[in-house]
Amino acid sequence: MNSKQLSIAAGAAIVFVMSWYASSLALVLQKRGFSEDEIGIIIGVTPICLMVGALAAGVLLHKFGTKTVGLTLLPFYLGVNLGYLWATSYEWLIVVRLGHGLVNDALMVVISTYLRETTPEGKQKRLMGWFSTVTYGSASTAAMIGTALVTSSQKWMWGSAGTGLIATLCLALFFFSHSSVRRAKEAKEGGQSNILHLVISTVVISVVACCQMAVFTYLPQLPINNGEKIGGLSVSIQYFACGVSGFLLVRVSDRLGDLRTVGYGLFLIMIGNVLIPTRQTPLILIAGLVFGIAIGIAIICLKQVAFRASGQRPIGVSIPVVMIGLGQGFGAIGFSRLNSQWGFDAIWYITLPILMISIISLFVLHARAHN
């Protein structure tokens, strides 16, 4: 395998681990007797900390390059993954989740930056679509295995430790396989920045991430018979559809443009949010498919818009990751409060007006760009 293939495998391994916890940790904590508010905070601190790790990685990459930064982060990544074995109290779970958040997306920024800097601009969208397909396929597998092992806490814990070890090994193989990449000064400054596009694309990506966190955390908690299995299957379908969307992305976005493609994707998320409260199994599974296609396309396109809008600087990789962390973190905490006070259905209805405002903003921005 060459360095680029190893980098994709390493990214898939990181996403596998994160998906393992995103899809099943809430169920495990429920079985251990944690309250809704405690679960929301434990789940939410990780994506909030992602932004710190992502920003730090963006700064460190300028000075030291991908290899040095990646190898420095590896021992910390292994440590936090093994930490889940011993973190049983609320306080220690917070510590481990904080560490996971700081290290996880710092590594993803390193990998994404490497892929973008070693790929010609015209091929970047196709490569990131392929990267999305592989990583979301990995996430789908993790969601199925993680939720299946929830019934046995011991198997789930050892399974989580095993995924962390495998991910660390994949990362080590990648970082040892290539020379460190540093972007030349003229390349960093070679593009023109567009602040308005950068701001709107990164705000919208946080909205998409917030909706994604609702799917990850609350679909497996469906308040119906066999809710865990149906919700887990829907999450797996969502991950699979996110992967498939990587193949659809290039054709659709080339024809419609990135901003309009994202707008249609947000409309599909609205449809999914309306289908889930029906509590009908076929509609919930359809919602998982709709979510997957929409979220997969939207996140890739928005990252591409942000990267171009930043003048193709590394900050254009870091800022979307930061906003995804904010959306997921505050989404997890806010949705737990909504669930405990207003019930399951409120989680899905509350985002509808926010999505509509985002759609209008994107279509206005697209119209301005083509006038």
RALIN-V397176 format. One record per residue. RES is the residue in one letter. PSI is psi in radians with two decimals (* if undefined). OMEGA is omega in degrees with one decimal (999 if undefined). BURIAL is + if it has 24 or more other ideal C-beta (glycine too) atoms within 12 Angstrom, else -. Layout:
RES;PSI;OMEGA;BURIAL  RES;PSI;OMEGA;BURIAL
This chain:
M;2.41;176.5;-  N;3.10;-174.4;-  S;-0.67;-178.0;+  K;-0.73;177.1;+  Q;-0.70;177.5;-  L;-0.63;179.4;+  S;-0.67;177.5;+  I;-0.71;177.6;+  A;-0.70;178.8;+  A;-0.74;177.1;+  G;-0.72;177.9;+  A;-0.66;179.3;+  A;-0.72;178.0;+  I;-0.79;-179.5;+  V;-0.63;177.4;+  F;-0.83;-178.6;+  V;-0.82;-178.7;+  M;-0.70;179.0;+  S;-0.62;177.7;+  W;-0.85;-178.2;+  Y;-0.66;-177.7;+  A;-0.63;-174.9;+  S;-0.38;-171.4;+  S;-0.26;-176.6;+  L;-0.69;179.6;+  A;-0.70;179.1;+  L;-0.72;178.6;+  V;-0.75;-179.5;+  L;-0.61;175.1;+  Q;-0.80;-179.4;+  K;-0.45;178.3;-  R;-0.05;174.8;-  G;0.25;177.2;-  F;2.60;179.1;+  S;2.92;178.9;-  E;-0.75;-179.5;+  D;-0.71;178.8;-  E;-0.73;178.9;+  I;-0.76;179.5;+  G;-0.73;-179.6;+  I;-0.76;179.4;+  I;-0.76;179.0;+  I;-0.71;-170.2;+  G;-0.45;-176.2;+  V;-0.50;-178.8;+  T;-0.97;179.8;+  P;-0.52;176.6;+  I;-0.69;179.7;+  C;-0.31;178.8;+  L;-0.64;-176.4;+  M;-0.64;179.2;+  V;-0.81;179.0;+  G;-0.69;-179.5;+  A;-0.77;179.1;+  L;-0.75;179.2;+  A;-0.70;179.0;+  A;-0.72;178.9;+  G;-0.68;179.0;+  V;-0.80;-175.9;-  L;-0.56;-179.9;+  L;-0.60;178.6;+  H;-0.68;-173.1;+  K;-0.70;-167.2;-  F;-0.32;-179.6;-  G;2.92;-171.6;+  T;-0.70;-174.4;+  K;-0.84;-178.4;+  T;-0.81;-179.7;-  V;-0.78;-178.3;+  G;-0.82;-179.0;+  L;-0.54;176.8;+  T;-0.63;-178.1;+  L;-0.40;-173.3;+  L;-0.86;-179.5;+  P;-0.63;178.4;-  F;-0.69;179.2;+  Y;-0.78;178.1;+  L;-0.73;-178.2;+  G;-0.78;-177.5;+  V;-0.56;178.4;+  N;-0.69;176.2;+  L;-0.40;180.0;+  G;-0.46;178.9;+  Y;-0.43;-180.0;+  L;-0.58;-174.3;-  W;-0.17;-178.4;-  A;1.71;179.8;+  T;-0.42;179.2;-  S;2.82;179.4;-  Y;-0.78;-176.1;-  E;-0.79;-178.3;-  W;-0.57;175.5;-  L;-0.67;177.1;+  I;-0.77;-179.3;+  V;-0.83;-178.7;+  V;-0.74;-179.9;+  R;-0.62;174.3;+  L;-0.83;178.8;+  G;-0.70;179.3;+  H;-0.74;179.7;+  G;-0.71;-178.6;+  L;-0.68;-172.6;+  V;-0.64;-169.8;+  N;-1.03;-174.6;+  D;-0.27;169.5;+  A;-0.75;177.9;+  L;-0.66;179.3;+  M;-0.63;176.7;+  V;-0.70;178.1;+  V;-0.82;-177.9;+  I;-0.81;-179.6;+  S;-0.71;178.8;+  T;-0.74;178.0;+  Y;-0.80;-178.5;+  L;-0.77;-178.2;+  R;-0.66;-175.5;+  E;-0.30;179.2;+  T;0.18;-178.4;+  T;2.27;176.9;+  P;2.56;-174.1;-  E;-0.71;-177.6;-  G;-0.36;-178.8;-  K;0.00;-174.6;-  Q;-0.78;-176.7;+  K;-0.71;178.5;+  R;-0.74;180.0;+  L;-0.77;-179.9;+  M;-0.51;172.9;+  G;-0.74;176.6;+  W;-0.73;177.2;+  F;-0.75;178.0;+  S;-0.72;179.7;+  T;-0.80;-178.5;+  V;-0.79;-176.3;+  T;-0.71;179.5;+  Y;-0.53;172.2;+  G;-0.70;175.2;+  S;-0.75;-179.6;+  A;-0.68;178.6;+  S;-0.76;177.9;+  T;-0.75;-179.9;+  A;-0.72;-179.4;+  A;-0.73;-179.8;+  M;-0.80;-177.9;+  I;-0.78;-177.7;+  G;-0.83;-179.5;+  T;-0.53;178.4;+  A;-0.53;-177.2;+  L;-0.01;-177.6;+  V;-0.57;-177.8;+  T;-0.41;176.8;-  S;1.80;-176.1;-  S;-0.66;-177.6;-  Q;-0.79;179.0;-  K;-0.69;-179.2;-  W;-0.75;-178.4;+  M;-0.81;179.8;+  W;-0.58;175.4;-  G;-0.71;179.1;+  S;-0.68;177.4;+  A;-0.69;179.0;+  G;-0.72;178.5;+  T;-0.66;177.7;+  G;-0.71;178.6;+  L;-0.76;-179.8;+  I;-0.75;178.8;+  A;-0.71;178.9;+  T;-0.70;178.3;+  L;-0.79;179.0;-  C;-0.75;179.2;+  L;-0.73;179.7;+  A;-0.75;178.9;+  L;-0.72;-179.9;+  F;-0.88;-174.6;+  F;-0.49;178.2;+  F;-0.16;-171.2;-  S;-0.19;-174.5;+  H;2.85;174.2;+  S;2.61;-178.1;-  S;2.42;-179.5;+  V;2.23;171.7;+  R;2.29;-178.7;-  R;2.30;179.3;+  A;2.64;-176.1;-  K;-0.72;-177.8;-  E;-0.52;177.4;-  A;-0.66;179.5;-  K;-0.56;-174.1;+  E;0.26;-170.9;-  G;-0.32;-176.8;-  G;2.86;177.0;+  Q;2.39;-179.2;-  S;2.69;177.8;-  N;1.72;-171.6;-  I;-0.73;-177.8;-  L;-0.82;177.9;-  H;-0.69;-179.1;+  L;-0.78;-178.1;+  V;-0.88;-176.4;-  I;-0.73;-178.8;+  S;-0.66;-178.4;+  T;-0.55;174.9;+  V;-0.77;-179.6;+  V;-0.63;180.0;+  I;-0.51;175.6;+  S;-0.59;176.2;+  V;-0.77;178.4;+  V;-0.75;179.7;+  A;-0.64;177.1;+  C;-0.80;177.3;+  C;-0.67;178.8;+  Q;-0.70;179.2;+  M;-0.61;176.7;+  A;-0.73;179.0;+  V;-0.86;-177.8;+  F;-0.79;-169.1;+  T;-0.66;-168.2;+  Y;-0.32;173.8;+  L;-0.72;176.7;+  P;-0.11;178.9;+  Q;0.47;-179.2;+  L;2.25;-179.4;+  P;0.98;177.4;-  I;2.98;176.3;-  N;2.36;-177.2;-  N;0.55;-177.1;-  G;-0.66;-179.0;+  E;-0.78;-177.8;+  K;-0.78;-178.7;+  I;-0.78;178.9;+  G;-0.73;177.9;+  G;-0.70;178.0;+  L;-0.70;179.0;+  S;-0.69;177.0;+  V;-0.72;178.6;+  S;-0.72;176.5;+  I;-0.69;179.5;+  Q;-0.79;178.6;+  Y;-0.77;-179.9;+  F;-0.76;179.9;+  A;-0.62;175.1;+  C;-0.72;178.6;+  G;-0.80;179.3;+  V;-0.61;-178.0;+  S;-0.43;177.3;+  G;-0.62;177.9;+  F;-0.59;-178.3;+  L;-0.41;-167.7;+  L;-0.87;-171.7;+  V;-0.82;-178.2;+  R;-0.79;-175.6;-  V;-0.85;-175.7;+  S;-0.54;176.9;+  D;-0.58;-178.8;-  R;-0.74;-174.2;-  L;-0.40;-170.5;-  G;2.62;-175.3;-  D;-0.78;-174.5;+  L;-0.76;178.6;+  R;-0.62;177.1;+  T;-0.75;177.8;+  V;-0.72;179.3;+  G;-0.81;177.2;+  Y;-0.61;177.0;+  G;-0.73;178.0;+  L;-0.60;176.3;+  F;-0.67;176.2;+  L;-0.66;176.8;+  I;-0.68;177.1;+  M;-0.72;178.1;+  I;-0.78;178.2;+  G;-0.69;179.4;+  N;-0.48;177.6;+  V;-0.56;-176.8;+  L;-0.64;-172.6;+  I;-0.77;-179.4;+  P;-0.18;176.9;+  T;-0.40;179.5;-  R;0.37;176.6;-  Q;2.17;-172.8;-  T;-0.86;-179.5;-  P;-0.69;-178.5;-  L;-0.59;178.1;-  I;-0.69;178.2;+  L;-0.67;175.6;+  I;-0.69;178.3;+  A;-0.72;177.1;+  G;-0.73;178.1;+  L;-0.79;-179.5;+  V;-0.81;177.8;+  F;-0.80;-175.6;+  G;-0.86;179.8;+  I;-0.80;-175.4;+  A;-0.84;-175.8;+  I;-0.71;179.5;+  G;-0.84;-179.8;+  I;-0.77;-175.4;+  A;-0.79;-175.7;+  I;-0.74;179.6;+  I;-0.81;-178.7;+  C;-0.74;-178.6;+  L;-0.64;176.0;+  K;-0.67;179.8;+  Q;-0.72;177.6;+  V;-0.78;-179.2;+  A;-0.69;-179.3;+  F;-0.76;177.2;+  R;-0.74;-176.8;+  A;-0.43;179.0;+  S;0.04;-175.1;+  G;0.48;-179.9;-  Q;0.62;175.1;+  R;2.72;178.5;+  P;-0.45;177.7;+  I;-0.43;176.7;+  G;-0.30;172.6;+  V;-0.70;-174.7;+  S;-0.77;-173.7;+  I;-0.79;176.4;+  P;-0.65;178.2;+  V;-0.71;177.2;+  V;-0.79;-177.5;+  M;-0.57;174.0;+  I;-0.75;177.6;+  G;-0.74;178.0;+  L;-0.81;-179.3;+  G;-0.79;-179.3;+  Q;-0.72;-177.3;+  G;-0.93;-179.7;+  F;-0.49;174.5;+  G;-0.80;-179.6;+  A;-0.78;-179.0;+  I;-0.79;-179.3;+  G;-0.72;-179.2;+  F;-0.58;177.6;+  S;-0.67;177.4;+  R;-0.77;177.8;+  L;-0.77;-178.0;+  N;-0.70;-177.4;+  S;-0.49;-175.4;-  Q;-0.71;-174.4;-  W;-0.18;176.7;-  G;2.98;-173.5;-  F;-0.73;-174.3;+  D;-0.54;-177.3;-  A;-0.51;-179.2;-  I;-0.66;-172.9;+  W;-0.57;-178.4;+  Y;-0.49;-173.0;-  I;-0.48;-176.4;+  T;-0.16;-175.0;+  L;-0.87;179.1;+  P;-0.58;178.8;-  I;-0.73;177.9;+  L;-0.69;-179.9;+  M;-0.73;177.1;-  I;-0.70;179.1;-  S;-0.72;179.7;+  I;-0.82;179.5;+  I;-0.76;179.9;-  S;-0.74;-178.2;+  L;-0.72;-178.8;+  F;-0.61;174.8;+  V;-0.76;179.6;-  L;-0.70;177.8;+  H;-0.76;-179.9;+  A;-0.72;178.8;-  R;-0.67;-177.5;-  A;-0.41;-176.1;-  H;0.21;175.1;-  N;*;999;-
